[in-house]
Amino acid sequence: MISEKTISRLTNYQTLLRQQQSMGTSHIFSHQLADLARVTPAQVRRDLMVIGYSGNPRTGYHVGDLQESLMQFFAFSTGIPTVLVGVGSLGRALLSYFMTGRSNIRILAAFDTDPVKTGRSISGCRVHPMTRLRETVADLTVTCGLITVPGTEAQKVVDALIASGIHGFVNFAPVRLKVPPTVFVENLDVTSSIEKAAFFARSYSLKTQEEQTHE
């Protein structure tokens, strides 16, 4: 079983390679990718051995080929089929971003309880009522679910999505969800992340001020 940390690094490499390709970079060495990912060159080489990819000592890694190998490893060559539940401000922002084709994430359907939002398309994605979640997901081959509902509704939503056959989730609600061992949840609490960033920003600022005072 590949560790979660290794998978996180591999997905990060994929993002960095996509950025490099957009800037016209055709080849990249392990030390260059390591600098971008903030890991060691040895770590990059070990991680890429997991997917059976090795570079050329003279030219490094071919950016396009390595991206393709990563997509095949993750089985994402045709995109990641996803559904989104909760078309509030955050849900709309995610739809606006992902429906433009900026990544390999394909949101096939969205769901909400608000009748004003259902039955229409937002950013090109059809919004269905929650009462049609199971039958709609059953008609689609979905890998992941994005949960952007209030915390009070999140557990009920993930339960319904699991019952529909989905085993991977990104949870934006500020609660920890109870799921079976066969289900993976990535929690992204934006408020907590901002609070943590603000705390360390203040700490580093005070440290810098103290160092300048002692100079």
C-alpha positions in Angstrom: 0.0 0.0 0.0 1.4 3.4 -1.0 1.5 5.9 1.8 -0.7 9.0 1.8 2.4 11.2 2.0 3.8 9.6 -1.2 0.5 10.1 -3.0 0.4 13.8 -1.9 3.9 14.4 -3.3 3.0 12.7 -6.6 -0.1 14.8 -7.0 2.0 17.9 -6.2 4.6 16.9 -8.8 1.7 16.6 -11.3 0.6 20.2 -10.5 4.2 21.5 -10.8 4.8 19.7 -14.1 1.6 21.2 -15.5 2.8 24.7 -14.5 6.2 24.0 -16.1 4.7 22.8 -19.3 2.5 25.9 -19.5 5.7 27.9 -19.4 7.2 26.0 -22.3 9.5 23.7 -20.2 10.2 20.5 -22.1 12.6 18.8 -19.7 13.3 19.0 -16.0 16.0 17.5 -13.7 15.2 15.8 -10.3 16.9 18.6 -8.4 14.8 21.3 -10.2 11.6 19.4 -9.5 12.8 18.9 -5.9 13.4 22.7 -5.5 9.9 23.4 -6.7 8.3 20.7 -4.4 10.6 21.6 -1.5 11.8 18.0 -1.1 15.2 16.4 -1.8 16.2 15.1 -5.3 16.6 11.6 -3.8 13.0 11.9 -2.6 11.8 12.8 -6.1 13.6 9.9 -7.6 12.2 7.4 -5.0 8.7 8.7 -5.5 8.9 8.4 -9.3 10.2 4.8 -8.9 6.8 4.1 -7.5 5.2 4.8 -10.9 8.1 3.1 -12.7 9.5 6.3 -14.3 13.1 7.2 -14.6 14.8 10.1 -16.3 17.8 10.5 -18.6 21.0 11.5 -16.8 21.8 14.0 -19.5 18.4 15.6 -20.2 16.4 14.8 -17.0 12.7 14.0 -17.2 10.6 14.8 -20.2 7.8 16.9 -18.7 5.0 15.7 -21.0 5.9 12.0 -20.7 6.2 12.3 -16.9 2.8 14.0 -16.7 1.3 11.2 -18.9 2.9 8.5 -16.7 1.5 10.2 -13.5 -2.0 10.4 -15.1 -1.9 6.7 -16.1 -0.7 5.8 -12.6 -3.7 7.7 -11.1 -5.9 6.4 -13.9 -6.9 10.0 -14.6 -6.0 10.2 -18.3 -9.6 11.1 -19.2 -10.1 13.3 -16.2 -11.4 12.8 -12.6 -15.2 12.3 -12.7 -16.6 14.2 -9.7 -19.8 15.5 -8.2 -20.3 18.6 -6.0 -22.9 18.9 -3.3 -23.7 22.4 -2.0 -24.0 25.2 -4.6 -23.4 28.2 -2.2 -20.7 30.8 -2.6 -17.9 28.2 -2.3 -19.6 25.6 -4.5 -20.2 28.2 -7.2 -16.6 29.3 -7.1 -15.4 25.7 -7.5 -17.8 25.2 -10.4 -16.6 28.4 -12.1 -13.0 27.2 -11.8 -13.2 23.6 -12.7 -15.8 23.9 -15.4 -13.4 26.0 -17.5 -11.2 23.0 -18.1 -8.2 24.4 -16.1 -7.5 21.0 -14.5 -8.3 17.4 -15.2 -11.2 17.4 -12.7 -14.6 17.0 -14.4 -17.6 17.9 -12.3 -20.4 15.9 -13.9 -23.2 17.0 -11.7 -24.0 19.3 -8.8 -26.6 19.0 -6.1 -28.5 21.4 -3.8 -31.6 21.6 -1.6 -32.5 25.1 -2.8 -35.2 24.9 -5.5 -34.1 28.2 -6.9 -30.8 26.7 -7.8 -31.9 23.2 -9.0 -33.1 22.5 -12.5 -30.6 24.9 -14.1 -27.0 25.1 -15.1 -24.4 27.0 -13.2 -21.1 27.6 -15.0 -22.2 24.9 -17.4 -22.9 22.3 -14.8 -26.5 21.0 -14.2 -27.7 21.4 -10.6 -30.0 18.6 -9.4 -32.2 18.4 -6.3 -30.8 16.2 -3.5 -33.7 13.9 -3.9 -32.2 12.7 -7.2 -28.7 12.2 -5.9 -28.7 8.4 -5.8 -30.2 7.9 -9.2 -28.1 10.6 -10.8 -24.8 9.2 -9.4 -25.9 5.7 -10.4 -26.0 6.8 -14.0 -22.5 8.3 -13.8 -19.1 6.8 -13.2 -18.0 9.0 -10.3 -14.7 8.8 -8.5 -14.9 11.7 -6.0 -17.4 14.0 -4.2 -16.8 17.6 -3.3 -18.7 18.6 -0.1 -19.4 22.3 0.2 -22.4 22.3 2.5 -22.8 23.7 6.0 -21.3 21.6 8.8 -24.7 20.6 10.1 -25.5 18.9 6.8 -22.1 17.4 5.9 -22.5 14.0 7.6 -25.9 13.4 6.0 -24.4 14.3 2.6 -21.4 12.0 2.9 -23.6 9.2 4.0 -25.8 9.6 1.0 -22.8 9.8 -1.4 -21.2 6.7 0.2 -24.5 4.8 -0.2 -24.3 5.9 -3.9 -20.9 4.1 -4.3 -18.4 7.0 -3.9 -15.3 6.3 -1.8 -13.3 9.5 -2.0 -14.2 13.0 -0.8 -12.9 16.5 -0.4 -14.7 18.0 2.6 -14.8 21.8 2.8 -17.3 21.7 5.8 -15.7 22.6 9.2 -16.5 19.2 10.7 -14.8 15.8 10.8 -16.9 13.2 9.1 -17.4 9.6 10.3 -16.7 7.2 7.4 -15.9 3.5 7.0 -12.2 2.4 6.7 -12.8 1.9 2.9 -13.6 5.6 2.4 -11.0 8.4 2.1 -11.7 12.0 3.2 -9.5 15.0 2.6 -10.6 17.8 5.0 -10.0 21.4 3.7 -11.2 23.8 6.4 -10.5 27.2 4.8 -11.1 29.1 8.1 -8.7 27.0 10.1 -6.1 27.3 7.4 -6.4 31.1 7.4 -6.2 31.2 11.2 -3.1 29.0 11.1 -1.5 31.2 8.5 -2.3 34.3 10.4 -0.8 32.9 13.6 2.5 32.0 12.0 2.6 35.3 10.1 2.3 37.1 13.4 4.9 34.9 15.0 7.4 35.3 12.2 6.8 39.1 12.1 7.5 39.4 15.9 10.6 37.2 15.5 11.8 39.5 12.6 11.2 42.6 14.7 13.2 41.1 17.7 16.1 40.2 15.4 16.1 43.7 13.9 16.1 45.2 17.5 19.1 43.2 18.5 21.2 44.2 15.4 
